[in-house]
């Protein structure tokens, strides 16, 4: 196999139709959505029906030579358990899909559906993370992976450390690269030192550094800083597809790393795919040749 690229943070949905904190999120046409009562360009305008499907994502993945992708969930997209279970069953070698669950019964339902993890937007949660300990214990017993995005909140980071200590066999991926544009960055990344099964993935990093824009030199420095704190073997690339590709192409969401002169070939290989293959257990990934653009 040639280069190995695995996306550790992406999203899929058939339709956004939910309310968060009393504010509306609803898919419209031409890639737009009502988001927190405001009309925004949620996804690229060529997705005219608002359906952010696995088939469209696979086309982007094949073009960008991304072999596999982890699909997480967010409150703002509404619960997509049924759709992601269908995606997991139809494309088992390409996707690692996570469910949404708020108690042990819902978590068991996620397991029964064949989903491989549970994702939490901790930055949108108000209750202590430790109240979900029965869910985390069940996940640990059943071998599910926990995806957790945290806010700029030291108390919540301490709660996450307690979860890691109480569930030492639970695989945990800290999302949004520990929010590198906030004061909590170092504390979040250092969670990867709390246990042998904790990783940090960079989903959303191009969004966080969008004002700086491509090739995101500060993002590269933060990636190196995180590696200095916890080692390259604890870091994974993630795109936060599809919202991030309203500003850039899908390939650009990782090739700023691939083209960087500040990282070694070995560091890039670990970050862009090897670590995620080991952590999530991807197998049978396809070989994806580079297809020349007509404009080249």
C-alpha positions, 0 to 999 in steps of 0.5 A: 500500500502507498501512503496511508491517510485516515480521517479521525474526525468527520460527520455524516447526516441525512438531515439536520433537524433539531434544537440546541439551547432553544435555537433551531438547526435545520437543513435547507437547500444549496448547502445552507442550514439554519444554525442557531437561528441564523442562515449559514453555509453549512456544507459546500453549495454543490450539495444541493439537497442538504444530505451529507451522505456517505456516498458523497464523502466516499467520493471526496475520500477517494479523490483525496486518497483517504482510506478510512474515516471515523464518523463522530456525532454532534448535538447540532446535527441531531441524533444520526444513530439509525443512518450511521448504523446503516453506513457502518453495515454497508461500508464496514472497511471504510468507516468507523461510525459512532453513536450518540447515547445519554444513558446505559440503555441507550449505549446498549442500543448503540452496541446492538446496532453495530456502531463502534463507539460513542461520541460526546460534544462535551463542550455543549454539555452542562452536567458533569462528565462523571454522571455518564460513568455507567455508560463509560464502564459499559463501553470499556467492557464492550470495547467501544471507543469514546470520542470526547470534545471538551470545552475551555473548562478546567473542571471538565478536563479534571472530570475527563481525567477521572473517567480515564483513571476509572476506565483504564481499558477504555479507548478515548480520543480527545477531539478538536486537538484539545482546542489549541486556540484556547488556554485549555490546550496544554491541559487537554493534550496532557490527558493523553498521559493519563492512560495508555489508551488515550489519543488526541485528534485534530478534527477542526484544526483548520476551522480554528486557524481559519483566520490564518488560513492555508498552509496554517503555520501556527497549526503546524507549530501546535501539532509539534507542541502537542508531540513534545508533550505526549509523543507522536504516537498519541496524535491523529489527523482529523478533518471535521468534514464536511463543515471545514470544506466550505473554506478549503478542499478536503485534500487541503485539510491534510496536505498542509501537514503532508507538505510541511517542511517542519515535520519528518516523513515518519512524523507525518506517517504516524499523524496522518494514518498509522496511529489511527489504523492502530487505535481504531483497528482499520483493516482492508483499506483500499489502495487509492491511486493519485488521479491527475487533475485536468488543470494540471 
